[in-house]
Amino acid sequence: MAACKVSLAFSLLTVAGARAELVSFEFPLDGAQETPPVDTPGFGLGRVVLDTDTRLVIIEGEFHDLESVAVASHLHGLAPPGQAGPAVITLTVDFATDGMFFGEGTVSQEFVDGLLAGMTYVNVHTLLHQGGEIRGQVVPAATMPAALVVLGARRRRDSTSESAT
């Protein structure tokens, strides 16, 4: 269900701004990036797409092997690696040790500039590590035309539908 919501959100992003520049981010999450660092077997992978025209940010990701169940997840900024920053977008998170997080929000131009400069991060908070068990600094992966995001979202939705049947 969560994958369908994220795919739908990526499709809506591209329909709303078909000529917009979309910037894609993909980044690992782990305890070593937390502030202070956390010794944990937990890890994850996050993905963000930014529409530079509308300033809409869509976040999704997964986490595995946390020491206790996830209780919250956020997109934070503006903060460089090793420093904490305020939560800007609260994400929906599976209350599990292995699961997903996702969400979206419209941000200020200042936040967009910080996001593009690597000054934001996503973290996952757990019962044992309420300040955050794993963190990933958001770093640009690529700039892509809007049409490619539509194709990727449709393929993801189709593959999710096929696996459900």
N, C-alpha and C positions, 0 to 999 in steps of 0.2 A: 504494500500500500504506500509506504513512504517513497519508494522508487517512482511510483506513478505520480505522486505529488511533485517530486523534484523534476521529473521529465516534463510535466505539464507547466511548471513554473519556467523552465528553460524555453519551452515552446512559446509561452506568452511573452517572455522577454524579447524574443526575436520578432514576433508579430508586432509588438508595440513599437519597436525601434529597428525596423528592417534595414535602415541605413546607418544605424549607430555603430560606433566602434565598440566591439566587445573584447574585453581583456580577460583572459583565462589564467587562473592560478591553480597549481597543484602542489601540495606540500605534505611532508611527513609530520606526524605528531609523536612525541615521546616524552618521557620524564626528564631527560637531560635538558630540555629546552624550558622547563618550568622555572619559575622564580619563587623561591629557591628551587634548585634541581631536586627531583624526586627519584629515588631508586625504585623502579617498578618494571615488571615485565611488559606493562601495557604499551601499546603502540597504535597508530592509526594513520589514515590518509585523508586529507581534506581537499576539497575543490571549491573554488569560488569563481563566479563570473560577474564582471562589472560591466554595466552599460554606461559608457562615459557621458552619453547625452542626458539620460534620465537620472543618473546616479543610483540606479537600482542595483543592489548587491544581492546575489543568490549564493547561499552557502550549503554545501552538503558534504558528508563524509562518513567514515566508518571508524570504529575503534575495536580493539581486541585485547584480551588477556589483562583487563584491569584488575587491580587487587580487591576492589569492591564495586558495587553497582554504581553506574553513572547517575548523578542526580541533577546535573545542569551542564549547559555548554553555552559559550558566548563567542561572539566576534568582539575583540578588544582593540583599542587603539586610542591614541597614537603612542606607540612605545617601541623602541628598538629591542633587539634580542637581549635577554637578561634583565629587562625592566618590565614592571607591571604597568598596565594602563586600564582605564575604565571600560566596563562592558558597554558596547554600543548597540549590538543586536543580540537579543536572547534567542537561542535556538531550541527547537524541539529535540529531545534526546530520548533514546530508549533507556529505560531503567534496567540496565543489564551490565554484565562485564564484557559482552561482545554485542555491538549494535551499531546504530546509525544516529547521526545528528543532521538537522537541516533547518533552514529558515531563510528569510529574506527581509530586506528593509531598504528604504531610501535614505541616503546619507548626505551630509554636507559636502560642498566642493573641497573644503579643507581636509575632510576625511578621505575623499577620493585621492587627493594629492598624496596623503600619507600612505594610503593603500598601495598606490603605484610606486612609492619609495620604499616599500618593505617595512613600514612602521606599524603594522597590525598583526594580530595573531588570533588563533582560535585555540581554546582549551576546553578540556572536559573535566568537570569536577565530580568527585566520588564521595561516598560516605567516609572513607578513611582519609581522603585528601581533599578537604573542602575548599582549599585555595586553588586546587587544580592538580590532577594526577598526570595528565599529558598535555603538551602544548605544541603548536606548530606555527612558526612565523610564516605569514602569507607572502609568497614571493612570486612575481609574474612568471608564467610558463610560456605564454604566447599571446599575440594579438591575432584575432581571426575574423573573417567576414561573418556577418550575422547568419547568412545562409548555411554555413557549416555547423553552427550551433543547432539550427533547426534540424538538419539531417542527423546529427548526433543524438538529439533528444528523441527523435522519432525512432531511430534504431534501438535506443535503450528501452523505449516503451514497447516496441515490437518484440524485442527479445524477452522482456519481462512477461508479456502476454503469452508468448510461445512456451515459456517455461512453466507457466501456470496451467497449461492445458495438457 
